[in-house]
Amino acid sequence: MPLHFPEEAERPEGKTHLTLRTFLYQLLKYALGPSHSAGSEQFVYFNAADPKKSVAPDAFVKLNVPDTQFGTWKTWERGGPPDLVVEIVSPNEDAERDWSEKLASYFECGVSEVVHFDPAAPEGARLRVWDRLDDDLVERVVTSDRTTCVTLNLGWVVRPVAEEPVGLRLERANGDLVETAREAAVRAREAAETRVRELEEEVRRLRGG
């Protein structure tokens, strides 16, 4: 008999949370490419015998599983639990109670790296990260708005995102920010426009000479 997986009652999502979550999903999806899976707020079910066992991360990544237009993520069908999950704190949630429950669920699910980002926290306290060590989720020491993303071999850094002054981004070892598809397209267009202006100036110079 097939199992039925009911939808959870959703809480209202503020616009800041929506902006930060959407940006992070787009960033991860473009950075990973089609060979890896990225999701955002899809239900992740991790117990085939209990449809209540689920989480819905603001963003998650499963490496080495090709991306598809999945509706939900059932770990027993899709190659296991996410390797990385990100939760962005929203003013609409009871932060401490909700986080304690979510962290316990991510531990039970088998997630390897859990990121907790609070854009309203003071500088230096916005990022918290847990790593799976010796079959436990252990919080690492983070003393600034920057830390390693072990799963992706990149770095987490707090930077402005769209119209929001505080958001979560990824950076490379040399400090360059990882781009979304839109940012890459804008940069390519600006570079092309600059090159056109340079060529036009060179033509004018040659004609003048």
C-alpha positions as CSV (number, residue, x, y, z in Angstrom):
1,M,0.0,0.0,0.0
2,P,1.6,3.3,-1.0
3,L,2.4,5.8,1.7
4,H,0.7,9.2,1.8
5,F,2.9,12.1,2.7
6,P,0.8,15.0,3.9
7,E,1.8,18.7,3.5
8,E,2.7,20.6,6.6
9,A,0.9,23.8,7.5
10,E,3.1,26.6,6.3
11,R,3.9,29.8,8.2
12,P,3.9,33.1,6.4
13,E,7.2,34.0,4.8
14,G,8.5,37.6,5.1
15,K,9.9,39.3,2.1
16,T,13.4,39.5,3.5
17,H,13.4,35.8,4.1
18,L,12.0,35.2,0.6
19,T,14.7,37.3,-1.0
20,L,17.6,35.7,0.9
21,R,16.2,32.1,0.4
22,T,15.6,32.6,-3.3
23,F,19.0,34.1,-3.9
24,L,20.8,31.3,-2.0
25,Y,18.9,28.6,-4.0
26,Q,19.8,30.3,-7.3
27,L,23.4,30.7,-6.2
28,L,23.7,27.0,-5.3
29,K,21.9,25.8,-8.4
30,Y,24.1,27.7,-10.7
31,A,27.4,27.0,-8.8
32,L,26.7,23.3,-8.7
33,G,25.5,22.7,-12.2
34,P,23.2,19.9,-13.4
35,S,25.4,17.1,-11.9
36,H,24.3,17.9,-8.4
37,S,20.9,18.5,-6.8
38,A,19.8,21.7,-5.1
39,G,16.5,22.4,-3.4
40,S,14.6,25.0,-1.4
41,E,11.7,24.3,0.9
42,Q,10.8,21.0,-0.7
43,F,9.9,18.4,1.9
44,V,12.7,16.0,2.7
45,Y,11.3,12.7,4.0
46,F,13.8,10.4,5.7
47,N,11.7,7.5,7.1
48,A,9.7,5.5,4.7
49,A,7.7,4.0,7.5
50,D,6.7,7.3,9.0
51,P,5.4,10.1,6.8
52,K,5.7,12.6,9.7
53,K,9.5,12.4,9.6
54,S,10.3,15.3,7.3
55,V,12.2,18.6,7.1
56,A,11.9,21.5,4.7
57,P,15.3,23.3,4.6
58,D,15.5,26.8,3.2
59,A,18.2,25.4,0.9
60,F,19.8,22.0,0.6
61,V,22.4,20.2,-1.6
62,K,22.9,16.6,-2.5
63,L,26.2,16.0,-4.3
64,N,26.6,13.6,-7.2
65,V,22.9,13.2,-7.8
66,P,21.8,14.9,-11.1
67,D,19.3,17.7,-10.6
68,T,15.7,17.2,-11.6
69,Q,12.4,19.0,-11.1
70,F,11.6,17.0,-8.0
71,G,8.6,17.8,-5.9
72,T,9.7,16.2,-2.7
73,W,12.9,14.5,-1.6
74,K,12.5,10.9,-0.3
75,T,16.0,9.8,0.9
76,W,15.4,6.2,0.2
77,E,14.6,6.9,-3.4
78,R,17.1,9.7,-4.2
79,G,20.4,8.4,-3.0
80,G,20.3,9.5,0.6
81,P,19.9,12.6,2.7
82,P,21.2,16.1,1.7
83,D,24.8,16.6,2.3
84,L,24.3,20.3,3.2
85,V,21.3,22.2,4.5
86,V,20.9,25.9,5.3
87,E,18.3,27.5,7.5
88,I,17.6,31.2,7.5
89,V,16.0,32.5,10.6
90,S,12.7,34.3,10.1
91,P,11.0,36.7,12.5
92,N,7.9,34.5,12.1
93,E,9.3,31.6,14.0
94,D,10.0,30.8,17.6
95,A,13.7,30.7,17.0
96,E,15.0,28.6,19.9
97,R,12.3,26.0,20.1
98,D,12.1,25.7,16.3
99,W,15.8,25.4,15.9
100,S,16.2,22.7,18.6
101,E,13.6,20.6,16.8
102,K,15.0,21.2,13.4
103,L,18.6,20.4,14.5
104,A,17.4,17.1,16.0
105,S,15.6,16.3,12.8
106,Y,18.7,17.0,10.7
107,F,20.7,14.8,12.9
108,E,18.2,12.0,12.5
109,C,18.0,12.6,8.8
110,G,21.8,12.1,8.4
111,V,22.8,15.6,7.1
112,S,26.6,16.2,7.1
113,E,26.7,20.0,7.4
114,V,24.0,22.3,8.8
115,V,24.2,26.1,8.4
116,H,22.1,28.4,10.6
117,F,22.0,32.0,9.4
118,D,20.3,34.8,11.3
119,P,20.4,38.1,9.3
120,A,19.0,40.0,12.4
121,A,21.8,38.9,14.7
122,P,24.7,41.3,15.5
123,E,27.8,41.1,13.3
124,G,30.0,38.1,14.2
125,A,27.0,36.2,15.5
126,R,25.0,35.6,12.3
127,L,26.6,32.3,11.3
128,R,26.4,29.0,13.1
129,V,27.5,25.7,11.6
130,W,27.3,22.1,12.7
131,D,29.4,19.3,11.2
132,R,28.7,15.6,11.5
133,L,31.6,14.1,13.6
134,D,31.7,10.7,15.2
135,D,28.0,10.2,14.5
136,D,27.0,13.5,16.1
137,L,26.3,17.0,14.9
138,V,29.0,19.2,16.5
139,E,28.8,23.0,16.4
140,R,32.0,24.5,15.1
141,V,33.6,27.7,16.5
142,V,32.7,30.6,14.2
143,T,33.9,34.0,15.5
144,S,33.2,36.2,12.5
145,D,30.8,36.5,9.5
146,R,32.9,34.0,7.6
147,T,33.5,30.3,7.8
148,T,34.3,27.3,5.6
149,C,31.7,25.4,3.6
150,V,33.2,21.9,3.9
151,T,30.7,20.3,1.6
152,L,31.4,22.5,-1.3
153,N,35.1,23.3,-0.6
154,L,34.1,27.0,-0.6
155,G,33.5,29.6,2.1
156,W,30.4,31.2,3.6
157,V,30.5,34.9,3.9
158,V,27.9,37.6,4.9
159,R,27.4,40.2,2.2
160,P,24.6,42.3,0.9
161,V,22.1,40.4,-1.3
162,A,19.9,42.3,-3.7
163,E,18.2,45.1,-1.7
164,E,19.0,43.4,1.6
165,P,22.0,44.7,3.5
166,V,22.8,41.3,5.0
167,G,22.7,38.0,3.2
168,L,24.5,34.7,2.9
169,R,26.9,34.2,0.0
170,L,29.7,31.8,-1.0
171,E,33.3,32.8,-1.8
172,R,36.2,31.1,-3.4
173,A,39.7,30.7,-1.8
174,N,40.9,33.9,-3.4
175,G,38.0,35.9,-2.0
176,D,36.0,36.1,-5.3
177,L,32.3,35.8,-4.7
178,V,30.5,32.8,-6.4
179,E,27.9,34.2,-8.8
180,T,24.3,33.4,-9.7
181,A,23.4,32.9,-13.3
182,R,22.0,36.5,-13.4
183,E,25.1,38.0,-11.9
184,A,27.3,36.2,-14.4
185,A,25.1,37.4,-17.3
186,V,25.2,41.0,-16.1
187,R,29.0,40.8,-15.7
188,A,29.4,39.4,-19.2
189,R,27.2,42.1,-20.7
190,E,29.1,44.9,-18.9
191,A,32.4,43.4,-20.1
192,A,31.1,43.3,-23.7
193,E,29.8,46.9,-23.5
194,T,33.2,48.0,-22.1
195,R,35.0,46.2,-25.0
196,V,32.7,47.8,-27.5
197,R,33.4,51.3,-26.1
198,E,37.2,50.5,-26.2
199,L,37.0,49.5,-29.9
200,E,34.9,52.5,-30.8
201,E,37.5,54.8,-29.1
202,E,40.3,53.0,-31.0
203,V,38.5,53.5,-34.3
204,R,38.0,57.2,-33.5
205,R,41.7,57.5,-32.6
206,L,42.8,55.8,-35.8
207,R,40.6,58.0,-38.0
208,G,41.8,61.1,-36.2
209,G,45.4,60.1,-36.8
